Amino acid sequence: GQKRCVFGATAFPNGANQIVIVGGDDMTLFMQREQLSKQAKQAPSEAEAEPLRQQVKKSLAEHPGFSKDILCYDTVANTWRKLGDFPEACPVTTTGVLWDGALIIPSGETRPGVRTPKVWRGEVSAK
């Protein structure tokens, strides 16, 4: 199957053999910014470094947010399926918890460096 990066995603157990993954970042934009930052540091002059630093700032300002995919991995069948989409900007870099039969996602970043005060509650059936 196709590999997929879900860096920073929130994960929950579901039933006896499933893991629900909410959101995440594929790291593509992060790696582009890292490369630009590296080039800026290695630039022979300030005149060549500054446009690269501006590209990094622009990339952060225009970041589209993280994946809204809600995925399910079956550990027995070794299969993935998409359950749906997160209803708004999906937070990452937070710790989800199971509480009273529900999945809780408190706060998190909706874009790099932008935290949300929202707390999300959801449910997934074992099917």
C-alpha positions in Angstrom: 0.0 0.0 0.0 0.9 3.7 -0.3 2.8 5.2 2.7 1.5 8.3 4.2 3.0 10.7 6.8 0.5 11.9 9.5 3.0 13.9 11.6 1.4 15.5 14.6 -1.9 13.7 14.2 -4.1 12.6 17.1 -4.7 8.9 17.4 -7.3 6.8 19.4 -7.9 3.1 19.9 -11.2 1.9 18.5 -12.5 -1.5 19.3 -10.1 -4.4 19.7 -8.0 -3.9 16.5 -8.5 -0.4 15.1 -6.7 2.9 15.4 -8.4 6.1 14.4 -6.0 8.9 13.1 -7.4 12.4 13.0 -5.6 15.0 10.8 -1.9 15.3 10.6 0.7 16.9 8.4 2.4 15.3 5.5 5.5 17.5 6.1 5.7 18.7 2.5 5.5 22.4 3.3 7.6 22.0 6.4 10.4 20.4 4.4 10.2 23.2 1.8 10.5 25.9 4.5 13.5 24.0 6.1 15.2 23.9 2.7 14.6 27.6 2.1 15.9 28.4 5.6 19.0 26.3 5.0 19.7 28.1 1.7 19.2 31.5 3.4 21.8 30.6 6.1 24.3 29.4 3.4 23.7 32.4 1.1 26.9 34.3 0.3 25.2 37.7 1.0 22.4 39.3 2.8 20.9 40.4 -0.5 20.6 36.8 -1.5 19.4 35.5 1.9 16.6 38.0 2.5 14.3 36.9 -0.4 14.6 33.3 0.9 13.7 34.4 4.4 10.7 36.2 2.9 9.6 33.1 1.1 9.6 31.2 4.5 7.5 34.0 6.1 5.1 33.9 3.2 4.8 30.1 3.3 3.9 30.3 7.0 1.4 33.2 6.5 -0.3 31.4 3.7 -0.3 27.9 5.2 -3.6 26.1 4.2 -3.9 24.2 7.5 -3.4 20.5 8.1 -5.1 17.4 6.7 -8.8 17.0 7.6 -8.8 13.3 6.9 -10.1 11.0 9.6 -8.5 7.6 9.0 -8.9 4.1 10.4 -6.2 1.5 10.5 -7.2 -2.2 11.1 -4.3 -3.9 12.8 -5.5 -7.4 11.9 -6.3 -6.9 8.3 -3.4 -4.4 7.8 -5.8 -2.0 5.9 -6.6 1.7 6.0 -9.9 3.4 5.2 -11.0 7.0 5.3 -13.9 7.5 7.7 -14.6 11.1 6.9 -13.4 14.7 7.2 -12.8 16.9 10.2 -15.5 19.6 10.1 -13.2 22.6 10.4 -9.4 23.4 10.6 -8.1 20.2 12.1 -5.8 20.6 15.1 -2.5 18.8 15.4 0.2 18.5 18.1 -2.3 17.8 20.9 -3.1 14.8 23.0 -6.5 13.3 22.4 -8.3 11.4 25.1 -11.1 8.9 25.4 -13.7 10.2 27.8 -17.1 8.8 28.5 -17.1 6.8 25.3 -16.1 9.8 23.1 -13.0 11.0 21.4 -11.8 14.4 22.8 -9.3 16.7 21.0 -8.4 19.7 23.2 -6.8 22.7 21.5 -3.9 22.0 19.1 -2.4 23.9 16.2 -4.6 24.6 13.2 -1.7 26.1 11.3 2.0 26.4 12.3 2.2 28.5 15.4 -1.6 29.1 15.5 -3.3 27.4 18.5 -7.1 27.0 18.8 -9.0 27.2 22.1 -11.6 24.8 20.8 -12.2 21.4 22.3 -13.7 18.8 19.9 -15.8 15.7 20.8 -16.6 12.9 18.4 -17.6 9.3 18.3 -16.6 6.4 16.0 -18.5 3.2 15.7 -16.5 -0.1 16.0 -17.8 -1.1 12.5 
